[in-house]
């Protein structure tokens, strides 16, 4: 579920600080069934823009599609 800005918990963690706690939280959310397509922002793109490489790597390892298109048809690759 997205907040008023249209961001899910997954996106907010991707945009947050590059910490091991955020990396763990992303893994737990994904294990619990979080949908990386639940909003118009690609979580891998959000992590790259925020230089949150731990979360970016976790999302990629979990299997989030790095070519998942955003609202403005941008992909990180």
mmCIF file of the N, C-alpha and C atoms, coordinates in Angstrom:
data_MODEL
# 
_entry.id   MODEL 
# 
loop_
_atom_site.group_PDB 
_atom_site.id 
_atom_site.type_symbol 
_atom_site.label_atom_id 
_atom_site.label_alt_id 
_atom_site.label_comp_id 
_atom_site.label_asym_id 
_atom_site.label_entity_id 
_atom_site.label_seq_id 
_atom_site.pdbx_PDB_ins_code 
_atom_site.Cartn_x 
_atom_site.Cartn_y 
_atom_site.Cartn_z 
_atom_site.occupancy 
_atom_site.B_iso_or_equiv 
_atom_site.pdbx_formal_charge 
_atom_site.auth_seq_id 
_atom_site.auth_comp_id 
_atom_site.auth_asym_id 
_atom_site.auth_atom_id 
_atom_site.pdbx_PDB_model_num 
ATOM 1   N N  . UNK A 1 1  ? 0.841  -1.176  0.000   1.00 0.00 ? 1  UNK A N  1 
ATOM 2   C CA . UNK A 1 1  ? 0.000  0.000   0.000   1.00 0.00 ? 1  UNK A CA 1 
ATOM 3   C C  . UNK A 1 1  ? 0.891  1.246   0.000   1.00 0.00 ? 1  UNK A C  1 
ATOM 4   N N  . UNK A 1 2  ? 0.544  2.198   -0.806  1.00 0.00 ? 2  UNK A N  1 
ATOM 5   C CA . UNK A 1 2  ? 1.340  3.419   -0.941  1.00 0.00 ? 2  UNK A CA 1 
ATOM 6   C C  . UNK A 1 2  ? 0.849  4.510   0.000   1.00 0.00 ? 2  UNK A C  1 
ATOM 7   N N  . UNK A 1 3  ? 1.776  5.421   0.338   1.00 0.00 ? 3  UNK A N  1 
ATOM 8   C CA . UNK A 1 3  ? 1.410  6.561   1.177   1.00 0.00 ? 3  UNK A CA 1 
ATOM 9   C C  . UNK A 1 3  ? 0.817  7.675   0.303   1.00 0.00 ? 3  UNK A C  1 
ATOM 10  N N  . UNK A 1 4  ? 0.613  8.847   0.871   1.00 0.00 ? 4  UNK A N  1 
ATOM 11  C CA . UNK A 1 4  ? 0.007  9.959   0.132   1.00 0.00 ? 4  UNK A CA 1 
ATOM 12  C C  . UNK A 1 4  ? 0.857  10.416  -1.048  1.00 0.00 ? 4  UNK A C  1 
ATOM 13  N N  . UNK A 1 5  ? 2.141  10.155  -0.982  1.00 0.00 ? 5  UNK A N  1 
ATOM 14  C CA . UNK A 1 5  ? 3.039  10.527  -2.081  1.00 0.00 ? 5  UNK A CA 1 
ATOM 15  C C  . UNK A 1 5  ? 3.146  9.431   -3.132  1.00 0.00 ? 5  UNK A C  1 
ATOM 16  N N  . UNK A 1 6  ? 2.429  8.341   -2.916  1.00 0.00 ? 6  UNK A N  1 
ATOM 17  C CA . UNK A 1 6  ? 2.446  7.238   -3.857  1.00 0.00 ? 6  UNK A CA 1 
ATOM 18  C C  . UNK A 1 6  ? 3.626  6.296   -3.691  1.00 0.00 ? 6  UNK A C  1 
ATOM 19  N N  . UNK A 1 7  ? 4.285  6.361   -2.537  1.00 0.00 ? 7  UNK A N  1 
ATOM 20  C CA . UNK A 1 7  ? 5.462  5.527   -2.298  1.00 0.00 ? 7  UNK A CA 1 
ATOM 21  C C  . UNK A 1 7  ? 5.125  4.398   -1.337  1.00 0.00 ? 7  UNK A C  1 
ATOM 22  N N  . UNK A 1 8  ? 5.606  3.215   -1.669  1.00 0.00 ? 8  UNK A N  1 
ATOM 23  C CA . UNK A 1 8  ? 5.425  2.055   -0.802  1.00 0.00 ? 8  UNK A CA 1 
ATOM 24  C C  . UNK A 1 8  ? 6.580  1.989   0.199   1.00 0.00 ? 8  UNK A C  1 
ATOM 25  N N  . UNK A 1 9  ? 6.455  1.110   1.167   1.00 0.00 ? 9  UNK A N  1 
ATOM 26  C CA . UNK A 1 9  ? 7.536  0.907   2.145   1.00 0.00 ? 9  UNK A CA 1 
ATOM 27  C C  . UNK A 1 9  ? 8.821  0.494   1.442   1.00 0.00 ? 9  UNK A C  1 
ATOM 28  N N  . UNK A 1 10 ? 8.696  -0.303  0.427   1.00 0.00 ? 10 UNK A N  1 
ATOM 29  C CA . UNK A 1 10 ? 9.859  -0.756  -0.328  1.00 0.00 ? 10 UNK A CA 1 
ATOM 30  C C  . UNK A 1 10 ? 10.596 0.421   -0.969  1.00 0.00 ? 10 UNK A C  1 
ATOM 31  N N  . UNK A 1 11 ? 9.863  1.338   -1.543  1.00 0.00 ? 11 UNK A N  1 
ATOM 32  C CA . UNK A 1 11 ? 10.468 2.522   -2.167  1.00 0.00 ? 11 UNK A CA 1 
ATOM 33  C C  . UNK A 1 11 ? 11.099 3.417   -1.115  1.00 0.00 ? 11 UNK A C  1 
ATOM 34  N N  . UNK A 1 12 ? 10.411 3.606   -0.002  1.00 0.00 ? 12 UNK A N  1 
ATOM 35  C CA . UNK A 1 12 ? 10.963 4.468   1.059   1.00 0.00 ? 12 UNK A CA 1 
ATOM 36  C C  . UNK A 1 12 ? 12.270 3.887   1.602   1.00 0.00 ? 12 UNK A C  1 
ATOM 37  N N  . UNK A 1 13 ? 12.355 2.570   1.728   1.00 0.00 ? 13 UNK A N  1 
ATOM 38  C CA . UNK A 1 13 ? 13.605 1.948   2.170   1.00 0.00 ? 13 UNK A CA 1 
ATOM 39  C C  . UNK A 1 13 ? 14.687 2.081   1.109   1.00 0.00 ? 13 UNK A C  1 
ATOM 40  N N  . UNK A 1 14 ? 14.313 1.961   -0.155  1.00 0.00 ? 14 UNK A N  1 
ATOM 41  C CA . UNK A 1 14 ? 15.279 2.108   -1.244  1.00 0.00 ? 14 UNK A CA 1 
ATOM 42  C C  . UNK A 1 14 ? 15.860 3.519   -1.272  1.00 0.00 ? 14 UNK A C  1 
ATOM 43  N N  . UNK A 1 15 ? 15.069 4.506   -0.903  1.00 0.00 ? 15 UNK A N  1 
ATOM 44  C CA . UNK A 1 15 ? 15.514 5.900   -0.920  1.00 0.00 ? 15 UNK A CA 1 
ATOM 45  C C  . UNK A 1 15 ? 16.194 6.322   0.383   1.00 0.00 ? 15 UNK A C  1 
ATOM 46  N N  . UNK A 1 16 ? 16.176 5.451   1.382   1.00 0.00 ? 16 UNK A N  1 
ATOM 47  C CA . UNK A 1 16 ? 16.742 5.780   2.694   1.00 0.00 ? 16 UNK A CA 1 
ATOM 48  C C  . UNK A 1 16 ? 18.248 5.549   2.721   1.00 0.00 ? 16 UNK A C  1 
ATOM 49  N N  . UNK A 1 17 ? 18.807 5.687   3.907   1.00 0.00 ? 17 UNK A N  1 
ATOM 50  C CA . UNK A 1 17 ? 20.254 5.533   4.089   1.00 0.00 ? 17 UNK A CA 1 
ATOM 51  C C  . UNK A 1 17 ? 20.723 4.135   3.702   1.00 0.00 ? 17 UNK A C  1 
ATOM 52  N N  . UNK A 1 18 ? 21.969 4.060   3.287   1.00 0.00 ? 18 UNK A N  1 
ATOM 53  C CA . UNK A 1 18 ? 22.598 2.810   2.849   1.00 0.00 ? 18 UNK A CA 1 
ATOM 54  C C  . UNK A 1 18 ? 23.085 2.035   4.078   1.00 0.00 ? 18 UNK A C  1 
ATOM 55  N N  . UNK A 1 19 ? 22.157 1.371   4.779   1.00 0.00 ? 19 UNK A N  1 
ATOM 56  C CA . UNK A 1 19 ? 22.513 0.643   5.997   1.00 0.00 ? 19 UNK A CA 1 
ATOM 57  C C  . UNK A 1 19 ? 22.119 -0.827  5.893   1.00 0.00 ? 19 UNK A C  1 
ATOM 58  N N  . UNK A 1 20 ? 22.739 -1.634  6.726   1.00 0.00 ? 20 UNK A N  1 
ATOM 59  C CA . UNK A 1 20 ? 22.408 -3.058  6.772   1.00 0.00 ? 20 UNK A CA 1 
ATOM 60  C C  . UNK A 1 20 ? 20.993 -3.275  7.283   1.00 0.00 ? 20 UNK A C  1 
ATOM 61  N N  . UNK A 1 21 ? 20.524 -2.403  8.177   1.00 0.00 ? 21 UNK A N  1 
ATOM 62  C CA . UNK A 1 21 ? 19.152 -2.525  8.684   1.00 0.00 ? 21 UNK A CA 1 
ATOM 63  C C  . UNK A 1 21 ? 18.130 -2.345  7.571   1.00 0.00 ? 21 UNK A C  1 
ATOM 64  N N  . UNK A 1 22 ? 18.363 -1.388  6.693   1.00 0.00 ? 22 UNK A N  1 
ATOM 65  C CA . UNK A 1 22 ? 17.443 -1.175  5.570   1.00 0.00 ? 22 UNK A CA 1 
ATOM 66  C C  . UNK A 1 22 ? 17.507 -2.341  4.593   1.00 0.00 ? 22 UNK A C  1 
ATOM 67  N N  . UNK A 1 23 ? 18.698 -2.888  4.406   1.00 0.00 ? 23 UNK A N  1 
ATOM 68  C CA . UNK A 1 23 ? 18.853 -4.059  3.539   1.00 0.00 ? 23 UNK A CA 1 
ATOM 69  C C  . UNK A 1 23 ? 18.055 -5.233  4.109   1.00 0.00 ? 23 UNK A C  1 
ATOM 70  N N  . UNK A 1 24 ? 18.149 -5.452  5.411   1.00 0.00 ? 24 UNK A N  1 
ATOM 71  C CA . UNK A 1 24 ? 17.403 -6.531  6.058   1.00 0.00 ? 24 UNK A CA 1 
ATOM 72  C C  . UNK A 1 24 ? 15.900 -6.288  5.961   1.00 0.00 ? 24 UNK A C  1 
ATOM 73  N N  . UNK A 1 25 ? 15.476 -5.044  6.171   1.00 0.00 ? 25 UNK A N  1 
ATOM 74  C CA . UNK A 1 25 ? 14.052 -4.717  6.091   1.00 0.00 ? 25 UNK A CA 1 
ATOM 75  C C  . UNK A 1 25 ? 13.494 -4.989  4.696   1.00 0.00 ? 25 UNK A C  1 
ATOM 76  N N  . UNK A 1 26 ? 14.267 -4.683  3.664   1.00 0.00 ? 26 UNK A N  1 
ATOM 77  C CA . UNK A 1 26 ? 13.840 -4.947  2.285   1.00 0.00 ? 26 UNK A CA 1 
ATOM 78  C C  . UNK A 1 26 ? 13.687 -6.449  2.067   1.00 0.00 ? 26 UNK A C  1 
ATOM 79  N N  . UNK A 1 27 ? 14.652 -7.206  2.542   1.00 0.00 ? 27 UNK A N  1 
ATOM 80  C CA . UNK A 1 27 ? 14.576 -8.664  2.394   1.00 0.00 ? 27 UNK A CA 1 
ATOM 81  C C  . UNK A 1 27 ? 13.348 -9.226  3.116   1.00 0.00 ? 27 UNK A C  1 
ATOM 82  N N  . UNK A 1 28 ? 13.051 -8.706  4.309   1.00 0.00 ? 28 UNK A N  1 
ATOM 83  C CA . UNK A 1 28 ? 11.882 -9.164  5.055   1.00 0.00 ? 28 UNK A CA 1 
ATOM 84  C C  . UNK A 1 28 ? 10.583 -8.786  4.351   1.00 0.00 ? 28 UNK A C  1 
ATOM 85  N N  . UNK A 1 29 ? 10.521 -7.567  3.831   1.00 0.00 ? 29 UNK A N  1 
ATOM 86  C CA . UNK A 1 29 ? 9.319  -7.141  3.095   1.00 0.00 ? 29 UNK A CA 1 
ATOM 87  C C  . UNK A 1 29 ? 9.088  -8.019  1.864   1.00 0.00 ? 29 UNK A C  1 
ATOM 88  N N  . UNK A 1 30 ? 10.152 -8.295  1.134   1.00 0.00 ? 30 UNK A N  1 
ATOM 89  C CA . UNK A 1 30 ? 10.016 -9.118  -0.063  1.00 0.00 ? 30 UNK A CA 1 
ATOM 90  C C  . UNK A 1 30 ? 9.617  -10.550 0.304   1.00 0.00 ? 30 UNK A C  1 
ATOM 91  N N  . UNK A 1 31 ? 10.192 -11.073 1.385   1.00 0.00 ? 31 UNK A N  1 
ATOM 92  C CA . UNK A 1 31 ? 9.842  -12.418 1.835   1.00 0.00 ? 31 UNK A CA 1 
ATOM 93  C C  . UNK A 1 31 ? 8.374  -12.481 2.261   1.00 0.00 ? 31 UNK A C  1 
ATOM 94  N N  . UNK A 1 32 ? 7.866  -11.361 2.802   1.00 0.00 ? 32 UNK A N  1 
ATOM 95  C CA . UNK A 1 32 ? 6.475  -11.298 3.243   1.00 0.00 ? 32 UNK A CA 1 
ATOM 96  C C  . UNK A 1 32 ? 5.507  -11.060 2.080   1.00 0.00 ? 32 UNK A C  1 
ATOM 97  N N  . UNK A 1 33 ? 6.057  -10.838 0.877   1.00 0.00 ? 33 UNK A N  1 
ATOM 98  C CA . UNK A 1 33 ? 5.193  -10.702 -0.292  1.00 0.00 ? 33 UNK A CA 1 
ATOM 99  C C  . UNK A 1 33 ? 5.024  -9.305  -0.837  1.00 0.00 ? 33 UNK A C  1 
ATOM 100 N N  . UNK A 1 34 ? 5.902  -8.378  -0.464  1.00 0.00 ? 34 UNK A N  1 
ATOM 101 C CA . UNK A 1 34 ? 5.811  -7.015  -1.008  1.00 0.00 ? 34 UNK A CA 1 
ATOM 102 C C  . UNK A 1 34 ? 5.949  -7.058  -2.526  1.00 0.00 ? 34 UNK A C  1 
ATOM 103 N N  . UNK A 1 35 ? 5.149  -6.270  -3.204  1.00 0.00 ? 35 UNK A N  1 
ATOM 104 C CA . UNK A 1 35 ? 5.159  -6.236  -4.666  1.00 0.00 ? 35 UNK A CA 1 
ATOM 105 C C  . UNK A 1 35 ? 5.991  -5.055  -5.147  1.00 0.00 ? 35 UNK A C  1 
ATOM 106 N N  . UNK A 1 36 ? 7.116  -5.290  -5.825  1.00 0.00 ? 36 UNK A N  1 
ATOM 107 C CA . UNK A 1 36 ? 7.943  -4.188  -6.312  1.00 0.00 ? 36 UNK A CA 1 
ATOM 108 C C  . UNK A 1 36 ? 7.262  -3.369  -7.404  1.00 0.00 ? 36 UNK A C  1 
ATOM 109 N N  . UNK A 1 37 ? 6.143  -3.871  -7.930  1.00 0.00 ? 37 UNK A N  1 
ATOM 110 C CA . UNK A 1 37 ? 5.398  -3.132  -8.965  1.00 0.00 ? 37 UNK A CA 1 
ATOM 111 C C  . UNK A 1 37 ? 4.206  -2.389  -8.388  1.00 0.00 ? 37 UNK A C  1 
ATOM 112 N N  . UNK A 1 38 ? 4.147  -2.260  -7.065  1.00 0.00 ? 38 UNK A N  1 
ATOM 113 C CA . UNK A 1 38 ? 2.973  -1.674  -6.413  1.00 0.00 ? 38 UNK A CA 1 
ATOM 114 C C  . UNK A 1 38 ? 2.854  -0.166  -6.618  1.00 0.00 ? 38 UNK A C  1 
ATOM 115 N N  . UNK A 1 39 ? 3.893  0.474   -7.091  1.00 0.00 ? 39 UNK A N  1 
ATOM 116 C CA . UNK A 1 39 ? 3.782  1.903   -7.406  1.00 0.00 ? 39 UNK A CA 1 
ATOM 117 C C  . UNK A 1 39 ? 4.541  2.166   -8.702  1.00 0.00 ? 39 UNK A C  1 
ATOM 118 N N  . UNK A 1 40 ? 4.522  3.389   -9.149  1.00 0.00 ? 40 UNK A N  1 
ATOM 119 C CA . UNK A 1 40 ? 5.084  3.714   -10.462 1.00 0.00 ? 40 UNK A CA 1 
ATOM 120 C C  . UNK A 1 40 ? 6.597  3.906   -10.448 1.00 0.00 ? 40 UNK A C  1 
ATOM 121 N N  . UNK A 1 41 ? 7.231  3.657   -9.315  1.00 0.00 ? 41 UNK A N  1 
ATOM 122 C CA . UNK A 1 41 ? 8.680  3.834   -9.197  1.00 0.00 ? 41 UNK A CA 1 
ATOM 123 C C  . UNK A 1 41 ? 9.343  2.462   -9.112  1.00 0.00 ? 41 UNK A C  1 
ATOM 124 N N  . UNK A 1 42 ? 10.375 2.252   -9.889  1.00 0.00 ? 42 UNK A N  1 
ATOM 125 C CA . UNK A 1 42 ? 11.137 1.010   -9.824  1.00 0.00 ? 42 UNK A CA 1 
ATOM 126 C C  . UNK A 1 42 ? 12.016 1.073   -8.573  1.00 0.00 ? 42 UNK A C  1 
ATOM 127 N N  . UNK A 1 43 ? 11.893 0.120   -7.643  1.00 0.00 ? 43 UNK A N  1 
ATOM 128 C CA . UNK A 1 43 ? 12.680 0.188   -6.414  1.00 0.00 ? 43 UNK A CA 1 
ATOM 129 C C  . UNK A 1 43 ? 14.188 0.127   -6.653  1.00 0.00 ? 43 UNK A C  1 
ATOM 130 N N  . UNK A 1 44 ? 14.623 -0.564  -7.705  1.00 0.00 ? 44 UNK A N  1 
ATOM 131 C CA . UNK A 1 44 ? 16.060 -0.596  -8.004  1.00 0.00 ? 44 UNK A CA 1 
ATOM 132 C C  . UNK A 1 44 ? 16.523 0.782   -8.469  1.00 0.00 ? 44 UNK A C  1 
ATOM 133 N N  . UNK A 1 45 ? 15.746 1.448   -9.294  1.00 0.00 ? 45 UNK A N  1 
ATOM 134 C CA . UNK A 1 45 ? 16.083 2.802   -9.731  1.00 0.00 ? 45 UNK A CA 1 
ATOM 135 C C  . UNK A 1 45 ? 16.142 3.744   -8.540  1.00 0.00 ? 45 UNK A C  1 
ATOM 136 N N  . UNK A 1 46 ? 15.168 3.627   -7.628  1.00 0.00 ? 46 UNK A N  1 
ATOM 137 C CA . UNK A 1 46 ? 15.140 4.488   -6.432  1.00 0.00 ? 46 UNK A CA 1 
ATOM 138 C C  . UNK A 1 46 ? 16.392 4.270   -5.598  1.00 0.00 ? 46 UNK A C  1 
ATOM 139 N N  . UNK A 1 47 ? 16.813 3.022   -5.434  1.00 0.00 ? 47 UNK A N  1 
ATOM 140 C CA . UNK A 1 47 ? 18.010 2.714   -4.650  1.00 0.00 ? 47 UNK A CA 1 
ATOM 141 C C  . UNK A 1 47 ? 19.271 3.268   -5.326  1.00 0.00 ? 47 UNK A C  1 
ATOM 142 N N  . UNK A 1 48 ? 19.349 3.149   -6.640  1.00 0.00 ? 48 UNK A N  1 
ATOM 143 C CA . UNK A 1 48 ? 20.518 3.667   -7.364  1.00 0.00 ? 48 UNK A CA 1 
ATOM 144 C C  . UNK A 1 48 ? 20.587 5.185   -7.235  1.00 0.00 ? 48 UNK A C  1 
ATOM 145 N N  . UNK A 1 49 ? 19.461 5.864   -7.414  1.00 0.00 ? 49 UNK A N  1 
ATOM 146 C CA . UNK A 1 49 ? 19.440 7.329   -7.304  1.00 0.00 ? 49 UNK A CA 1 
ATOM 147 C C  . UNK A 1 49 ? 19.845 7.789   -5.912  1.00 0.00 ? 49 UNK A C  1 
ATOM 148 N N  . UNK A 1 50 ? 19.496 7.005   -4.886  1.00 0.00 ? 50 UNK A N  1 
ATOM 149 C CA . UNK A 1 50 ? 19.831 7.353   -3.503  1.00 0.00 ? 50 UNK A CA 1 
ATOM 150 C C  . UNK A 1 50 ? 21.208 6.818   -3.100  1.00 0.00 ? 50 UNK A C  1 
ATOM 151 N N  . UNK A 1 51 ? 21.901 6.175   -4.022  1.00 0.00 ? 51 UNK A N  1 
ATOM 152 C CA . UNK A 1 51 ? 23.204 5.554   -3.753  1.00 0.00 ? 51 UNK A CA 1 
ATOM 153 C C  . UNK A 1 51 ? 23.111 4.546   -2.611  1.00 0.00 ? 51 UNK A C  1 
ATOM 154 N N  . UNK A 1 52 ? 21.993 3.846   -2.581  1.00 0.00 ? 52 UNK A N  1 
ATOM 155 C CA . UNK A 1 52 ? 21.730 2.830   -1.569  1.00 0.00 ? 52 UNK A CA 1 
ATOM 156 C C  . UNK A 1 52 ? 22.052 1.469   -2.180  1.00 0.00 ? 52 UNK A C  1 
ATOM 157 N N  . UNK A 1 53 ? 23.334 1.191   -2.297  1.00 0.00 ? 53 UNK A N  1 
ATOM 158 C CA . UNK A 1 53 ? 23.784 0.028   -3.037  1.00 0.00 ? 53 UNK A CA 1 
ATOM 159 C C  . UNK A 1 53 ? 23.497 -1.294  -2.326  1.00 0.00 ? 53 UNK A C  1 
ATOM 160 N N  . UNK A 1 54 ? 23.406 -1.269  -1.005  1.00 0.00 ? 54 UNK A N  1 
ATOM 161 C CA . UNK A 1 54 ? 23.064 -2.501  -0.282  1.00 0.00 ? 54 UNK A CA 1 
ATOM 162 C C  . UNK A 1 54 ? 21.645 -2.946  -0.625  1.00 0.00 ? 54 UNK A C  1 
ATOM 163 N N  . UNK A 1 55 ? 20.718 -2.002  -0.616  1.00 0.00 ? 55 UNK A N  1 
ATOM 164 C CA . UNK A 1 55 ? 19.325 -2.316  -0.955  1.00 0.00 ? 55 UNK A CA 1 
ATOM 165 C C  . UNK A 1 55 ? 19.220 -2.674  -2.432  1.00 0.00 ? 55 UNK A C  1 
ATOM 166 N N  . UNK A 1 56 ? 19.925 -1.949  -3.287  1.00 0.00 ? 56 UNK A N  1 
ATOM 167 C CA . UNK A 1 56 ? 19.898 -2.245  -4.719  1.00 0.00 ? 56 UNK A CA 1 
ATOM 168 C C  . UNK A 1 56 ? 20.362 -3.678  -4.977  1.00 0.00 ? 56 UNK A C  1 
ATOM 169 N N  . UNK A 1 57 ? 21.464 -4.063  -4.360  1.00 0.00 ? 57 UNK A N  1 
ATOM 170 C CA . UNK A 1 57 ? 21.990 -5.416  -4.529  1.00 0.00 ? 57 UNK A CA 1 
ATOM 171 C C  . UNK A 1 57 ? 20.999 -6.465  -4.015  1.00 0.00 ? 57 UNK A C  1 
ATOM 172 N N  . UNK A 1 58 ? 20.386 -6.189  -2.863  1.00 0.00 ? 58 UNK A N  1 
ATOM 173 C CA . UNK A 1 58 ? 19.408 -7.119  -2.293  1.00 0.00 ? 58 UNK A CA 1 
ATOM 174 C C  . UNK A 1 58 ? 18.220 -7.302  -3.215  1.00 0.00 ? 58 UNK A C  1 
ATOM 175 N N  . UNK A 1 59 ? 17.693 -6.205  -3.734  1.00 0.00 ? 59 UNK A N  1 
ATOM 176 C CA . UNK A 1 59 ? 16.550 -6.282  -4.640  1.00 0.00 ? 59 UNK A CA 1 
ATOM 177 C C  . UNK A 1 59 ? 16.897 -7.100  -5.880  1.00 0.00 ? 59 UNK A C  1 
ATOM 178 N N  . UNK A 1 60 ? 18.089 -6.868  -6.412  1.00 0.00 ? 60 UNK A N  1 
ATOM 179 C CA . UNK A 1 60 ? 18.525 -7.613  -7.601  1.00 0.00 ? 60 UNK A CA 1 
ATOM 180 C C  . UNK A 1 60 ? 18.682 -9.097  -7.280  1.00 0.00 ? 60 UNK A C  1 
ATOM 181 N N  . UNK A 1 61 ? 19.306 -9.410  -6.144  1.00 0.00 ? 61 UNK A N  1 
ATOM 182 C CA . UNK A 1 61 ? 19.507 -10.809 -5.754  1.00 0.00 ? 61 UNK A CA 1 
ATOM 183 C C  . UNK A 1 61 ? 18.185 -11.530 -5.508  1.00 0.00 ? 61 UNK A C  1 
ATOM 184 N N  . UNK A 1 62 ? 17.207 -10.812 -4.992  1.00 0.00 ? 62 UNK A N  1 
ATOM 185 C CA . UNK A 1 62 ? 15.889 -11.391 -4.712  1.00 0.00 ? 62 UNK A CA 1 
ATOM 186 C C  . UNK A 1 62 ? 15.146 -11.679 -6.009  1.00 0.00 ? 62 UNK A C  1 
ATOM 187 N N  . UNK A 1 63 ? 15.480 -10.930 -7.058  1.00 0.00 ? 63 UNK A N  1 
ATOM 188 C CA . UNK A 1 63 ? 14.851 -11.188 -8.346  1.00 0.00 ? 63 UNK A CA 1 
ATOM 189 C C  . UNK A 1 63 ? 13.981 -10.070 -8.880  1.00 0.00 ? 63 UNK A C  1 
ATOM 190 N N  . UNK A 1 64 ? 14.081 -8.879  -8.294  1.00 0.00 ? 64 UNK A N  1 
ATOM 191 C CA . UNK A 1 64 ? 13.320 -7.742  -8.830  1.00 0.00 ? 64 UNK A CA 1 
ATOM 192 C C  . UNK A 1 64 ? 13.892 -7.403  -10.205 1.00 0.00 ? 64 UNK A C  1 
ATOM 193 N N  . UNK A 1 65 ? 13.029 -7.236  -11.171 1.00 0.00 ? 65 UNK A N  1 
ATOM 194 C CA . UNK A 1 65 ? 13.439 -6.969  -12.555 1.00 0.00 ? 65 UNK A CA 1 
ATOM 195 C C  . UNK A 1 65 ? 14.047 -5.574  -12.665 1.00 0.00 ? 65 UNK A C  1 
ATOM 196 N N  . UNK A 1 66 ? 15.339 -5.462  -13.002 1.00 0.00 ? 66 UNK A N  1 
ATOM 197 C CA . UNK A 1 66 ? 15.949 -4.140  -13.131 1.00 0.00 ? 66 UNK A CA 1 
ATOM 198 C C  . UNK A 1 66 ? 15.414 -3.352  -14.318 1.00 0.00 ? 66 UNK A C  1 
ATOM 199 N N  . UNK A 1 67 ? 14.747 -4.020  -15.235 1.00 0.00 ? 67 UNK A N  1 
ATOM 200 C CA . UNK A 1 67 ? 14.171 -3.348  -16.396 1.00 0.00 ? 67 UNK A CA 1 
ATOM 201 C C  . UNK A 1 67 ? 12.708 -2.993  -16.208 1.00 0.00 ? 67 UNK A C  1 
ATOM 202 N N  . UNK A 1 68 ? 12.215 -3.172  -14.991 1.00 0.00 ? 68 UNK A N  1 
ATOM 203 C CA . UNK A 1 68 ? 10.844 -2.815  -14.671 1.00 0.00 ? 68 UNK A CA 1 
ATOM 204 C C  . UNK A 1 68 ? 10.642 -1.344  -14.988 1.00 0.00 ? 68 UNK A C  1 
ATOM 205 N N  . UNK A 1 69 ? 9.756  -1.049  -15.907 1.00 0.00 ? 69 UNK A N  1 
ATOM 206 C CA . UNK A 1 69 ? 9.569  0.315   -16.395 1.00 0.00 ? 69 UNK A CA 1 
ATOM 207 C C  . UNK A 1 69 ? 8.861  1.177   -15.359 1.00 0.00 ? 69 UNK A C  1 
ATOM 208 N N  . UNK A 1 70 ? 9.290  2.422   -15.292 1.00 0.00 ? 70 UNK A N  1 
ATOM 209 C CA . UNK A 1 70 ? 8.649  3.388   -14.410 1.00 0.00 ? 70 UNK A CA 1 
ATOM 210 C C  . UNK A 1 70 ? 7.560  4.141   -15.174 1.00 0.00 ? 70 UNK A C  1 
ATOM 211 N N  . UNK A 1 71 ? 6.892  5.005   -14.446 1.00 0.00 ? 71 UNK A N  1 
ATOM 212 C CA . UNK A 1 71 ? 5.820  5.821   -15.029 1.00 0.00 ? 71 UNK A CA 1 
ATOM 213 C C  . UNK A 1 71 ? 6.321  6.602   -16.231 1.00 0.00 ? 71 UNK A C  1 
ATOM 214 N N  . UNK A 1 72 ? 7.574  7.061   -16.166 1.00 0.00 ? 72 UNK A N  1 
ATOM 215 C CA . UNK A 1 72 ? 8.127  7.869   -17.262 1.00 0.00 ? 72 UNK A CA 1 
ATOM 216 C C  . UNK A 1 72 ? 8.988  7.021   -18.190 1.00 0.00 ? 72 UNK A C  1 
ATOM 217 N N  . UNK A 1 73 ? 8.783  5.696   -18.156 1.00 0.00 ? 73 UNK A N  1 
ATOM 218 C CA . UNK A 1 73 ? 9.457  4.746   -19.031 1.00 0.00 ? 73 UNK A CA 1 
ATOM 219 C C  . UNK A 1 73 ? 10.977 4.804   -18.913 1.00 0.00 ? 73 UNK A C  1 
ATOM 220 N N  . UNK A 1 74 ? 11.455 4.976   -17.675 1.00 0.00 ? 74 UNK A N  1 
ATOM 221 C CA . UNK A 1 74 ? 12.890 4.944   -17.415 1.00 0.00 ? 74 UNK A CA 1 
ATOM 222 C C  . UNK A 1 74 ? 13.199 3.631   -16.714 1.00 0.00 ? 74 UNK A C  1 
ATOM 223 N N  . UNK A 1 75 ? 14.324 3.067   -17.058 1.00 0.00 ? 75 UNK A N  1 
ATOM 224 C CA . UNK A 1 75 ? 14.804 1.888   -16.339 1.00 0.00 ? 75 UNK A CA 1 
ATOM 225 C C  . UNK A 1 75 ? 16.240 2.144   -15.939 1.00 0.00 ? 75 UNK A C  1 
ATOM 226 N N  . UNK A 1 76 ? 16.704 1.491   -14.879 1.00 0.00 ? 76 UNK A N  1 
ATOM 227 C CA . UNK A 1 76 ? 18.063 1.735   -14.439 1.00 0.00 ? 76 UNK A CA 1 
ATOM 228 C C  . UNK A 1 76 ? 19.121 1.164   -15.371 1.00 0.00 ? 76 UNK A C  1 
ATOM 229 N N  . UNK A 1 77 ? 18.706 0.269   -16.262 1.00 0.00 ? 77 UNK A N  1 
ATOM 230 C CA . UNK A 1 77 ? 19.673 -0.372  -17.158 1.00 0.00 ? 77 UNK A CA 1 
ATOM 231 C C  . UNK A 1 77 ? 19.492 0.153   -18.566 1.00 0.00 ? 77 UNK A C  1 
# 
